[in-house]
Amino acid sequence: MHPAVASRLLDLRYRLEYAGLRLVVGLVRVVPLDVAVNTSAAAWTLIAPRLRRHRRALENLAIAFPEKTPEAREAIARTMWGNLGRVMVETMRIDLLIKEPERFDMVSKKVLDRYRGKLGPAVGVTLHMGNWELAIWPFTEAGGRPAAIFRMVKNPYVDAYLRAQRQGLYPGGLFGKGQIEENQRTARIMTDYVRQGGRLAIVSDLYDRQGIPVPFFGQPARSVMVPAMIARRVGARIWMGRCLRIGTSSRFRVELKELRVPRTANQADDIRSTTAAMQAQFEAWIREAPEQFMWSNRRWS
């Protein structure tokens, strides 16, 4: 096939995919929020336990909670799927959610107010819990103009749309995460961004084959060390955040904690201890509300 014809066909496919996405999003945004999230939660709870990812979730839960019965772990996994169903709908309306401040209970408002206007360079980290994208909202609300890492979508029309939807949440922009070479370039850009006083958000609870093995629920887990590396290198603060769902509604409790970054003569030890402390805090948060954590992700090798 001639390259020009192939290019036009690929562009047509991308446009059709984009049109399909906009149709689904349009329908979700027309329906009342409570109806949409509850319908999606019910569908996910019914369908997801029949998928392969449910087995992984149960395997992860068995590692994390060996003392719980299989029935208890099954109940946690099913509730998790309901939460993810709600997140899917909220993701399609994320620009509307952040325009309703009454949906957010800022647990750490005093902490945030103390540093408002003098936060300096900072790295914000969170985990796949509750509605994790909204964990950055305190930074945004305080005028911090945070940026975030965003996995690039191959379809350029879909990618541009998803970025535009999140502009109000990440006014500092979104750094693309793609191939290894692109990731290395992105890492340099992120480091420079924070060095110049920017605030960067990173979801940091996934397995990272190039990461540092640190304890997580009693087992070594290769963990993302980028937040510790950037903060240690440029003298930035690390703020840990979680966004918990209140009940089954689209209302959230957002909490912030500062993680102290050691700066000794041994940079490698500093990065390792910071990464370990980060994962220990994640574990503590997960134990408080295990049904809101995404257990279907890979976490241990």
C-alpha positions as CSV (number, residue, x, y, z in Angstrom):
1,M,0.0,0.0,0.0
2,H,1.3,3.4,-0.9
3,P,2.5,5.3,2.3
4,A,0.2,8.3,1.6
5,V,-2.9,6.0,1.4
6,A,-1.8,4.1,4.5
7,S,-1.4,7.5,6.3
8,R,-4.9,8.6,5.3
9,L,-6.4,5.3,6.4
10,L,-4.7,5.5,9.8
11,D,-5.9,9.1,10.2
12,L,-9.4,8.0,9.3
13,R,-9.2,5.2,12.0
14,Y,-8.0,7.7,14.5
15,R,-10.9,10.1,13.7
16,L,-13.5,7.3,14.0
17,E,-12.0,6.3,17.4
18,Y,-12.1,9.9,18.5
19,A,-15.7,10.3,17.4
20,G,-16.7,7.1,19.3
21,L,-15.0,8.4,22.4
22,R,-16.8,11.7,22.2
23,L,-20.1,10.0,21.7
24,V,-19.6,7.9,24.9
25,V,-18.3,10.9,26.9
26,G,-21.2,13.0,25.7
27,L,-23.7,10.5,26.9
28,V,-22.0,10.1,30.2
29,R,-21.9,13.9,30.7
30,V,-25.6,14.3,29.9
31,V,-26.8,11.7,32.5
32,P,-27.0,12.9,36.1
33,L,-23.7,12.1,37.8
34,D,-25.1,9.8,40.5
35,V,-27.0,7.8,38.0
36,A,-23.9,7.4,35.7
37,V,-21.4,6.5,38.5
38,N,-23.8,3.9,40.1
39,T,-24.6,2.3,36.7
40,S,-21.0,2.1,35.9
41,A,-20.1,0.7,39.3
42,A,-22.8,-2.0,39.0
43,A,-21.6,-3.0,35.5
44,W,-17.9,-3.2,36.6
45,T,-18.9,-5.3,39.7
46,L,-20.8,-7.7,37.5
47,I,-18.3,-8.0,34.7
48,A,-14.8,-7.5,36.1
49,P,-14.7,-10.6,38.4
50,R,-15.0,-12.7,35.2
51,L,-11.8,-11.2,33.8
52,R,-8.2,-12.3,34.2
53,R,-7.3,-9.1,36.1
54,H,-9.6,-10.3,38.9
55,R,-7.4,-13.3,39.5
56,R,-4.4,-11.0,39.7
57,A,-6.2,-8.8,42.2
58,L,-7.0,-11.9,44.4
59,E,-3.3,-13.0,44.2
60,N,-2.1,-9.6,45.3
61,L,-4.6,-9.5,48.1
62,A,-3.4,-12.9,49.3
63,I,0.1,-11.6,49.5
64,A,-1.0,-8.4,51.3
65,F,-3.6,-10.0,53.7
66,P,-2.7,-13.7,54.2
67,E,-4.7,-13.5,57.5
68,K,-8.0,-12.7,55.7
69,T,-10.3,-15.4,54.5
70,P,-10.7,-16.0,50.7
71,E,-14.2,-14.7,51.1
72,A,-13.0,-11.5,52.7
73,R,-10.5,-10.9,49.9
74,E,-13.1,-11.6,47.3
75,A,-15.4,-9.0,48.9
76,I,-12.5,-6.4,48.8
77,A,-11.8,-7.1,45.1
78,R,-15.5,-6.8,44.2
79,T,-15.8,-3.5,46.0
80,M,-12.6,-2.3,44.3
81,W,-14.2,-2.9,40.9
82,G,-17.2,-0.9,41.9
83,N,-14.9,2.0,42.8
84,L,-13.1,1.7,39.5
85,G,-16.4,1.9,37.7
86,R,-17.1,5.1,39.4
87,V,-13.6,6.4,38.6
88,M,-14.2,5.7,34.9
89,V,-17.3,8.0,34.8
90,E,-15.6,10.7,37.0
91,T,-12.7,10.7,34.6
92,M,-15.0,11.6,31.8
93,R,-16.3,14.5,33.8
94,I,-13.1,15.5,35.6
95,D,-13.3,19.1,34.3
96,L,-16.7,19.5,35.8
97,L,-15.9,17.8,39.2
98,I,-13.2,20.3,40.0
99,K,-15.6,23.2,39.5
100,E,-17.6,21.9,42.5
101,P,-15.4,22.5,45.6
102,E,-18.1,21.2,47.9
103,R,-17.2,17.7,46.7
104,F,-13.8,18.0,48.4
105,D,-13.1,17.7,52.1
106,M,-9.5,19.0,52.6
107,V,-8.3,17.2,55.7
108,S,-4.9,18.9,55.5
109,K,-6.1,22.4,54.8
110,K,-4.0,23.8,57.7
111,V,-0.9,22.2,56.4
112,L,-1.6,23.5,52.9
113,D,-2.3,27.0,54.2
114,R,0.9,27.1,56.2
115,Y,2.9,26.7,52.9
116,R,0.7,28.6,50.6
117,G,2.8,31.1,48.7
118,K,6.1,29.6,49.9
119,L,5.8,26.0,48.9
120,G,8.8,26.2,46.6
121,P,9.8,23.3,44.3
122,A,7.8,20.2,45.1
123,V,7.0,16.7,44.0
124,G,3.6,15.3,44.8
125,V,3.1,11.5,44.9
126,T,0.0,9.5,45.2
127,L,-1.3,5.9,44.7
128,H,-4.1,4.3,42.7
129,M,-6.6,4.8,45.5
130,G,-10.1,6.4,45.6
131,N,-10.0,8.7,42.6
132,W,-6.2,9.2,42.4
133,E,-6.2,12.0,39.8
134,L,-8.0,14.3,42.2
135,A,-5.3,13.8,44.9
136,I,-3.4,16.8,43.2
137,W,-6.4,19.1,43.7
138,P,-5.0,20.8,46.9
139,F,-1.9,21.9,44.9
140,T,-4.1,23.2,42.1
141,E,-6.5,25.0,44.4
142,A,-3.6,26.7,46.2
143,G,-2.4,28.2,42.9
144,G,0.5,25.8,42.7
145,R,0.1,25.2,38.9
146,P,1.2,21.5,39.1
147,A,2.2,19.4,36.1
148,A,1.9,15.6,35.9
149,I,3.2,12.6,34.0
150,F,0.7,11.4,31.4
151,R,0.9,8.2,29.4
152,M,0.6,9.4,25.8
153,V,-2.2,8.0,23.7
154,K,-1.3,6.9,20.2
155,N,-4.4,8.5,18.8
156,P,-3.4,12.2,18.5
157,Y,-7.0,13.4,18.6
158,V,-7.8,11.4,21.7
159,D,-4.6,12.4,23.4
160,A,-5.3,16.1,22.7
161,Y,-8.8,15.8,24.1
162,L,-7.7,14.0,27.3
163,R,-5.1,16.7,27.9
164,A,-7.6,19.5,27.3
165,Q,-10.0,17.9,29.8
166,R,-7.3,18.0,32.5
167,Q,-6.0,21.5,31.9
168,G,-7.9,22.8,34.9
169,L,-6.4,20.1,37.2
170,Y,-2.9,20.3,35.8
171,P,-2.4,23.9,34.7
172,G,1.3,23.3,34.5
173,G,0.8,20.8,31.7
174,L,1.3,17.1,31.1
175,F,4.6,15.4,30.4
176,G,4.3,12.5,27.9
177,K,5.4,9.1,28.9
178,G,6.2,6.8,26.0
179,Q,9.2,4.9,24.7
180,I,12.4,4.5,26.7
181,E,14.2,7.3,24.8
182,E,11.2,9.5,25.3
183,N,11.1,8.7,29.0
184,Q,14.7,9.7,29.4
185,R,14.0,13.0,27.7
186,T,10.9,13.5,29.8
187,A,12.9,12.7,33.0
188,R,15.3,15.5,32.2
189,I,12.5,17.9,31.5
190,M,10.7,17.0,34.7
191,T,13.9,17.5,36.7
192,D,14.4,20.9,35.2
193,Y,10.8,21.8,35.8
194,V,11.0,21.1,39.5
195,R,14.4,22.7,39.8
196,Q,12.9,25.9,38.4
197,G,10.3,25.9,41.2
198,G,7.6,23.8,39.5
199,R,5.3,21.3,41.2
200,L,5.1,17.8,39.7
201,A,2.6,15.0,40.4
202,I,3.5,11.4,40.0
203,V,1.4,8.2,40.7
204,S,4.1,6.1,42.3
205,D,2.6,2.7,43.4
206,L,3.2,0.6,40.4
207,Y,5.8,-2.1,39.8
208,D,8.9,-0.7,38.1
209,R,11.4,-3.2,36.7
210,Q,14.1,-0.5,36.9
211,G,13.1,0.6,40.4
212,I,14.5,-0.1,43.8
213,P,13.2,-3.2,45.7
214,V,11.8,-2.0,49.0
215,P,9.4,-3.6,51.4
216,F,5.7,-3.5,50.6
217,F,3.3,-5.6,52.7
218,G,6.3,-7.6,53.9
219,Q,7.6,-8.5,50.4
220,P,10.3,-6.7,48.3
221,A,8.6,-4.7,45.5
222,R,10.5,-2.9,42.8
223,S,9.3,0.7,43.3
224,V,9.4,4.0,41.4
225,M,12.3,6.0,42.6
226,V,11.9,9.0,40.3
227,P,10.2,11.2,43.0
228,A,13.0,10.6,45.5
229,M,15.7,11.1,42.8
230,I,14.2,14.4,41.6
231,A,13.5,15.8,45.1
232,R,17.0,14.7,46.4
233,R,18.7,16.2,43.3
234,V,17.1,19.6,43.3
235,G,16.3,20.1,47.0
236,A,12.5,19.9,46.5
237,R,9.9,18.8,49.1
238,I,7.9,15.6,48.6
239,W,4.2,15.8,49.4
240,M,2.2,12.6,49.6
241,G,-1.5,12.8,48.9
242,R,-4.4,10.5,48.8
243,C,-8.0,11.1,47.7
244,L,-10.5,8.8,49.4
245,R,-14.0,8.3,48.3
246,I,-16.6,9.1,50.9
247,G,-19.1,6.2,50.8
248,T,-20.1,5.4,47.3
249,S,-20.7,9.1,46.2
250,S,-18.5,11.3,44.1
251,R,-17.4,13.2,47.2
252,F,-13.8,12.9,48.4
253,R,-11.6,13.4,51.4
254,V,-8.1,14.6,50.4
255,E,-5.2,14.3,52.7
256,L,-1.6,15.6,52.5
257,K,1.5,14.6,54.3
258,E,5.1,15.8,53.9
259,L,7.7,13.2,53.4
260,R,11.1,14.2,54.7
261,V,13.9,13.8,52.2
262,P,17.3,12.9,53.8
263,R,20.3,14.6,52.2
264,T,23.4,12.9,53.5
265,A,26.7,12.3,51.8
266,N,25.3,9.0,50.4
267,Q,22.8,9.9,47.6
268,A,21.9,6.3,46.8
269,D,21.0,5.6,50.4
270,D,18.9,8.7,50.6
271,I,17.0,7.7,47.5
272,R,16.4,4.2,48.8
273,S,15.3,5.3,52.3
274,T,12.9,7.9,50.8
275,T,11.4,5.4,48.4
276,A,11.0,2.9,51.2
277,A,9.3,5.5,53.4
278,M,6.9,6.4,50.5
279,Q,5.9,2.8,50.0
280,A,5.4,2.3,53.8
281,Q,3.0,5.3,53.9
282,F,1.2,3.8,50.9
283,E,0.8,0.5,52.7
284,A,-0.5,2.3,55.8
285,W,-3.1,4.1,53.8
286,I,-4.1,0.9,51.9
287,R,-4.6,-1.0,55.2
288,E,-7.1,1.7,56.2
289,A,-9.3,1.3,53.1
290,P,-8.1,-1.7,51.1
291,E,-11.3,-1.7,49.0
292,Q,-10.4,1.6,47.4
293,F,-6.9,0.5,46.2
294,M,-6.4,-0.9,42.7
295,W,-5.3,-4.5,43.4
296,S,-5.4,-5.5,39.8
297,N,-2.2,-3.7,38.9
298,R,1.1,-5.6,39.0
299,R,3.0,-4.8,42.2
300,W,5.4,-7.7,42.9
301,S,7.7,-9.5,40.5
